[in-house]
Amino acid sequence: MSLTPRILTQIAGTYGTPTYVYDLDRIKERYHYFQEAFPWPELTICYAMKANYNPSVLKTLHSLGAFIDAVSPGDLYMASACGFDISRIIYTANNMKDSEVDEVMKTGVLMNIGSLSRLGKYAVQYPGTRLCLRFNPDVVDGEHDKIKTGGDLTKFGILLEDLDKVLKIIKKYGLKIIGLHEHTGSGLIKPDSITNAMKNIMSVATKHNFPDLEFLDFGGGFKVPYGPDETETDYKRMGQDIIALFSDFCDAYGKKLGLYFEPGKFLTATAGCLLVEVNTIKTNRKKIICGTDSGFPQLIRPMFYDAYHRIENVSNPKDKKMEYDICGNICETGDLFAKSRKISRIREGDLLSINDAGAYGYAMGGVYNLRPMPAEVVIENGRVRLSRRRQTSQALVRSILKESTEGFSDPFNTPLDETGVQA
Ligand SMILES: Cc1ncc(COP(=O)(O)O)c(C=O)c1O
């Protein structure tokens, strides 16, 4: 792992804090590990770019041959800008409106539809086209209720029992279904979830129902060990079961189909960290509160999902461990990165690394309290480079005022370039 205290200290010194750091070599390692764990000749890794859409990350995955799981027109345009040909993207958005479908269809991307309502409307507008269908795997799993996507209590996918209705629409409008898709949840905990979901999808994926299949896509959800007691899943072992199952299915189907997965966290989570600086230590009777220069809009997982992120005191790693609440600079009580966490003694000015923040960190971020998002720095082949500049507060406000239809007086004297980034 190249995110060593020495390099992190150097990065903070050069680029300031808060700053996200991504180890691109680690992402490459994870990609190759995934390929090895699922040795299927027609394996396709569709990176779920919702996890981290940083252009350096996308370009790295592009160079490795990844495909993209895109969920919005923005994803589509960003992936294209980073070199992904449209044939390497699958579009799996939720609750699309007609104008979004039309916008996306103009690009020629493969659409993945997950509701009967949308399928019916799509079929009328785009008869005879190639399409992927998202079914609900009817398996409930995930590391938090908010990211379990299987089962009939969620909005995702067409229920398996609606197969007859699906087949009727397909037949009537001559749709060519080339792929079936499911995604069970993020951070799958139960050992059999993926294979159970696969079996459920395979049970409808017969030649009789879908004669034109080219691939089955079993989504993402591959867990990474965030917590102190969590260990890495043995994906090589899991891969053996999955390949055996899929191979039997292909034999029965009569064709070697593509095996698609959509890992997000698996590829990027452990490759990233958020560097923050401690600026305030407050001792409230027995509780020590450690205040940093970031906050939940920049890394929302702890507040949103009660997610655990390991935190290291980069500046003082070997001191006596003490218990802290590590909080941000936002005006919510829940603005915490960690509660009652034992960390090597923290002093004002210390640099903390919030680890395993490479997925659903920056990507879920926003500018609540009008605090601009952190800079993004990458490490590749031992070299550090700035990937995305930090937006200044002035540039952030300028970009909002530029879109505003209200008149306002310009509060700045600083010259800002067209994009709103300080020149
Ligand atoms: C359809 C789909 N595919 C893939 C993923 C990626 O999940 P993960 O990052 O857990 O691998 C998600 C995440 O929500 C998803 O909704």
The ligand as an SDF file (V2000), in Angstrom:
LIG
                    3D

 16 16  0  0  0  0  0  0  0  0999 V2000
  -26.9960   -1.7840  -10.1080 C   0  0  0  0  0  0  0  0  0  0  0  0
  -25.7680   -1.6580   -9.2590 C   0  0  0  0  0  0  0  0  0  0  0  0
  -24.6580   -2.2720   -9.6750 N   0  0  0  0  0  0  0  0  0  0  0  0
  -23.5060   -2.1890   -8.9660 C   0  0  0  0  0  0  0  0  0  0  0  0
  -23.4470   -1.4730   -7.7840 C   0  0  0  0  0  0  0  0  0  0  0  0
  -22.1330   -1.4000   -7.0490 C   0  0  0  0  0  0  0  0  0  0  0  0
  -22.2110   -1.9160   -5.7890 O   0  0  0  0  0  0  0  0  0  0  0  0
  -20.8470   -2.1020   -4.9550 P   0  0  0  0  0  0  0  0  0  0  0  0
  -20.1760   -0.7930   -4.9010 O   0  0  0  0  0  0  0  0  0  0  0  0
  -21.3140   -2.5610   -3.6070 O   0  0  0  0  0  0  0  0  0  0  0  0
  -20.0520   -3.1390   -5.6460 O   0  0  0  0  0  0  0  0  0  0  0  0
  -24.5860   -0.8270   -7.3100 C   0  0  0  0  0  0  0  0  0  0  0  0
  -24.5400   -0.0770   -6.0590 C   0  0  0  0  0  0  0  0  0  0  0  0
  -25.4580    0.3850   -5.4990 O   0  0  0  0  0  0  0  0  0  0  0  0
  -25.7850   -0.9120   -8.0810 C   0  0  0  0  0  0  0  0  0  0  0  0
  -26.8920   -0.2950   -7.6800 O   0  0  0  0  0  0  0  0  0  0  0  0
  1  2  1  0
  2  3  1  0
  2 15  2  0
  3  4  2  0
  4  5  1  0
  5  6  1  0
  5 12  2  0
  6  7  1  0
  7  8  1  0
  8  9  2  0
  8 10  1  0
  8 11  1  0
 12 13  1  0
 12 15  1  0
 13 14  2  0
 15 16  1  0
M  END
$$$$
